[in-house]
Amino acid sequence: MRVIGARIWVALGLLVGTAAAVAAQDPEAPKGIELAAQYQTRTQPLLAVRPLGAPVDLVGTAQTIQEILTRDLDYSDRFRIFETPSSLASGPIDYAAWNSARVVYVVDGSVEPSGDGGFSLRVTVHDIPYAEAKPTRTYALPSSDDPDFRMAVHAVSDEIVRDITGEPGAAATRIVFVRQNRGSNDLMIVDSDGENLRRLTGTEGLIYSPAWAPDGSRIAYTLQGEGTSQLFERDMRTGRIRTLPAPRSQLIMTPEYSRDGSKLAFAASINDQVELFEADVATGRFQQITRGPAYSFSPSYSPDGTRIAFNSNRLGNPHIYVMPSGGGGATLITPFVSGQRGYYTSPQWAPSGTQITFHGHWNSRGTYHVFVADANRPLSQIRQLTTEGNNEDPSWAPDGRHIVYTASGGGRNGLYVVDVQSGRVRQLAQGAGLRMADWSPTLVRTSGLSSGQ
């Protein structure tokens, strides 16, 4: 994730000069900022996941699958989960009884062993008000001790979400982030439900801004040592790490892949400025795409690849801009009023292409929050999604409605997820020093699980 918080801007001032002075604090929010988060209040339909049928020796596995499905569907924020009563836990679906309980959807299914040591999972979604069942789907799952078992179940959850709503889920994903220790950094990864937290690599230097390739096969990040900075790429299949070409620089940060994975944009200090560069991943050739008397950071490609969002301090404090990919004239996105201390940084374009998330603050109180702006309406009203403590480093889930971010202060330290539509917040990982999260694309799809009717 591209992150340029206050600490990085201070360090940057020491490295390549002091940023322009800014005006005194403003007592009121500038026009165009919606301070109180506004969310949809539409009632979510009740959904139940019945206990899955299974042979005696697979009852434990079936229960684990049911628990994963239930949690995923809960975390999708499309439904309210209804606990199945014992009277409705088995046997044919009693549509009248479920309807009396105001349940709208019931997920039913069974688990059977397969010849390769894995399992066959059959799932049927019942639409209770219409008293009808959607087509039954069958999925081939690996054994429960296989490293890919949970991710395969997550993929089934995403398919259930799509089957009911027509929209993608985001359960079959992971989040990469940096864990800052005293004197060292770790590159960490965790599943979307907070399970399988593990360390990928560690170093005595400073790891910055990990970013997923659009196919989930690679992660780019930078390593800052004493007076040196390098750009790396980790192959997620083999664990191999290679150095990527970049200009010689004391500071290289905020790499971001293009949506087809062929290019990598990043920031680098050069000639006492920080500019954006774009590199061809295959050939290693790179070009400078911004030029001017200001610092530019945190490039993020639009889904169609035609534009790049980034932040720059050309107005004094950092603000969010959009320019054509490859460089060109930039358009200011965030509200700006002369003499007011707006500070916005770390943009990331939503998968839909219509929104950009970022963090910052509109005054000088030093409290950062997560915002969302309309990518196609420069200087229009922006929404503040968080309200307590410091909240930074936002990154979109591939479903386009969830954002992971870093929280600190107010009794909270760690990574959190907010649903942009409902406002629901959940903790993903706990601990101080967790920074710079980036949400992966969907890593497993049911098309790879031999799904069928």
Long-range contacts (C-beta under 8 A, 24 or more apart in sequence): 1-177, 1-209, 1-210, 1-211, 1-346, 1-348, 1-393, 1-394, 1-395, 1-436, 1-437, 1-438, 2-209, 2-211, 2-253, 2-254, 2-255, 2-256, 2-297, 2-298, 2-299, 2-300, 2-346, 2-347, 2-348, 3-208, 3-209, 3-254, 3-298, 3-345, 3-346, 3-392, 3-393, 3-435, 3-436, 4-253, 4-254, 4-297, 4-298, 4-311, 4-318, 4-345, 4-346, 5-345, 5-346, 5-359, 5-368, 5-392, 5-393, 6-343, 6-366, 6-368, 8-253, 9-313, 9-318, 12-251, 12-269, 12-274, 12-295, 15-250, 15-251, 15-269, 16-250, 16-251, 16-269, 16-272, 16-273, 16-274, 16-295, 17-272, 19-295, 19-313, 19-316, 19-317, 20-313, 20-316, 21-316, 22-316, 22-317, 22-341, 22-364, 23-316, 23-338, 23-339, 23-340, 23-341, 24-339, 24-341, 24-364, 25-341, 25-363, 25-364, 25-365, 26-337, 26-339, 26-340, 26-341, 26-362, 26-363, 26-364, 27-363, 29-362, 29-363, 30-335, 30-336, 30-337, 30-340, 30-342, 30-362, 31-335, 31-337, 32-335, 32-379, 32-380, 32-381, 32-382, 33-335, 33-362, 33-381, 33-382, 33-384, 34-381, 34-382, 34-383, 34-384, 35-384, 36-384, 36-387, 37-383, 37-384, 37-385, 37-386, 37-387, 37-423, 38-383, 39-420, 39-421, 39-422, 39-423, 40-421, 40-422, 44-77, 44-78, 44-79, 44-80, 44-422, 45-78, 45-79, 45-80, 45-104, 45-105, 46-79, 46-80, 46-81, 46-82, 46-101, 46-102, 46-103, 46-104, 46-105, 47-73, 47-79, 47-80, 47-81, 47-82, 47-103, 47-104, 47-105, 47-106, 47-107, 48-81, 48-82, 48-83, 48-84, 48-88, 48-98, 48-103, 48-105, 48-106, 48-107, 49-73, 49-81, 49-84, 49-106, 49-107, 50-84, 50-88, 50-89, 50-90, 50-106, 50-107, 50-108, 50-109, 51-84, 51-89, 51-90, 52-109, 52-110, 52-111, 52-121, 53-90, 53-109, 53-110, 53-111, 54-110, 54-111, 54-112, 55-112, 55-113, 58-111, 58-112, 58-113, 58-119, 61-111, 61-119, 61-144, 62-110, 62-111, 64-144, 65-111, 65-121, 65-141, 65-153, 68-150, 68-153, 68-154, 68-157, 68-193, 69-107, 69-153, 69-156, 69-157, 69-160, 71-193, 72-153, 72-154, 72-157, 72-158, 72-169, 72-171, 72-193, 73-107, 73-157, 73-160, 73-161, 75-171, 75-192, 75-193, 75-417, 75-426, 76-157, 76-161, 76-169, 76-170, 76-171, 76-399, 77-401, 77-402, 77-419, 77-421, 77-422, 77-424, 78-161, 78-164, 78-165, 78-167, 79-105, 93-126, 93-133, 95-126, 95-128, 95-131, 98-126, 98-128, 99-128, 99-129, 99-131, 103-128, 104-128, 104-129, 105-164, 107-160, 114-140, 117-142, 117-143, 118-142, 118-143, 118-146, 119-143, 119-144, 121-153, 121-156, 123-156, 123-160, 125-160, 125-163, 125-164, 134-163, 135-453, 136-453, 137-163, 137-446, 137-451, 137-452, 137-453, 138-450, 138-451, 138-452, 138-453, 139-446, 139-449, 139-450, 139-451, 140-449, 140-450, 141-449, 148-444, 150-191, 150-195, 150-196, 151-191, 151-443, 151-444, 152-444, 152-449, 154-191, 154-192, 154-193, 154-444, 155-442, 155-444, 155-445, 155-446, 155-448, 155-449, 156-446, 156-449, 158-442, 158-445, 158-446, 159-446, 159-451, 167-399, 168-398, 168-399, 168-442, 169-399, 170-397, 170-398, 170-399, 170-402, 170-439, 170-442, 172-442, 172-443, 172-444, 172-445, 173-397, 173-398, 173-439, 173-440, 173-441, 173-442, 173-443, 174-440, 174-443, 175-395, 175-404, 175-415, 175-428, 175-437, 175-438, 175-439, 175-440, 176-200, 176-210, 176-212, 176-219, 176-437, 176-438, 176-440, 177-210, 177-406, 177-415, 177-429, 177-434, 177-435, 177-436, 177-437, 177-438, 178-207, 178-208, 178-210, 178-434, 178-435, 178-436, 179-431, 179-433, 179-434, 179-435, 180-433, 180-434, 180-435, 181-433, 187-219, 187-221, 187-234, 188-429, 188-434, 190-415, 190-428, 190-429, 192-397, 192-428, 192-439, 194-427, 194-428, 194-429, 197-429, 200-234, 201-234, 201-241, 208-253, 208-254, 208-436, 209-253, 209-254, 209-255, 209-436, 209-438, 210-436, 210-438, 211-255, 211-256, 211-257, 211-438, 212-257, 212-438, 212-439, 212-440, 212-441, 213-257, 213-261, 214-257, 214-258, 214-259, 214-260, 214-261, 214-441, 215-261, 215-441, 216-440, 216-441, 216-442, 216-443, 218-257, 218-261, 220-244, 220-255, 220-256, 220-257, 220-264, 221-255, 222-252, 222-253, 222-254, 222-255, 222-266, 224-251, 224-252, 224-253, 229-253, 229-268, 231-255, 231-264, 231-266, 233-281, 244-279, 244-281, 244-284, 245-279, 245-284, 245-285, 245-286, 246-277, 246-279, 246-286, 247-277, 247-286, 253-297, 254-297, 254-298, 254-299, 256-298, 256-299, 256-300, 256-301, 257-281, 257-301, 258-301, 258-305, 258-325, 259-301, 259-302, 259-303, 259-304, 259-305, 260-305, 263-301, 265-289, 265-299, 265-301, 265-308, 266-299, 267-295, 267-296, 267-297, 267-298, 267-299, 276-308, 276-310, 276-327, 278-325, 278-326, 287-326, 288-327, 289-326, 289-327, 290-323, 290-327, 297-345, 298-345, 298-346, 298-347, 300-347, 300-348, 300-349, 300-356, 301-325, 301-349, 302-349, 302-353, 302-375, 303-349, 303-350, 303-351, 303-352, 303-353, 304-353, 309-333, 309-347, 309-348, 309-349, 309-356, 309-375, 310-347, 311-344, 311-345, 311-346, 311-347, 311-358, 317-341, 317-342, 317-343, 318-343, 318-344, 318-345, 318-360, 319-344, 320-344, 320-345, 320-347, 320-356, 320-358, 320-373, 322-356, 322-375, 322-378, 331-378, 332-378, 332-379, 333-373, 333-375, 333-378, 333-379, 334-358, 334-360, 334-371, 334-373, 334-379, 334-382, 335-362, 335-379, 335-382, 336-379, 344-371, 346-392, 346-393, 346-394, 348-394, 348-395, 348-396, 349-375, 349-396, 350-375, 350-396, 350-400, 351-396, 351-398, 351-399, 351-400, 352-400, 355-400, 357-385, 357-394, 357-395, 357-396, 357-403, 358-394, 359-391, 359-392, 359-393, 359-394, 359-405, 367-409, 368-392, 370-394, 370-403, 370-405, 370-418, 372-420, 385-418, 385-420, 385-423, 386-418, 386-425, 388-412, 391-416, 392-435, 393-435, 393-436, 393-437, 395-437, 395-438, 395-439, 396-439, 397-439, 398-439, 398-440, 398-441, 398-442, 402-439, 404-428, 404-437, 404-439, 405-437, 406-434, 406-435, 406-436, 406-437, 408-432
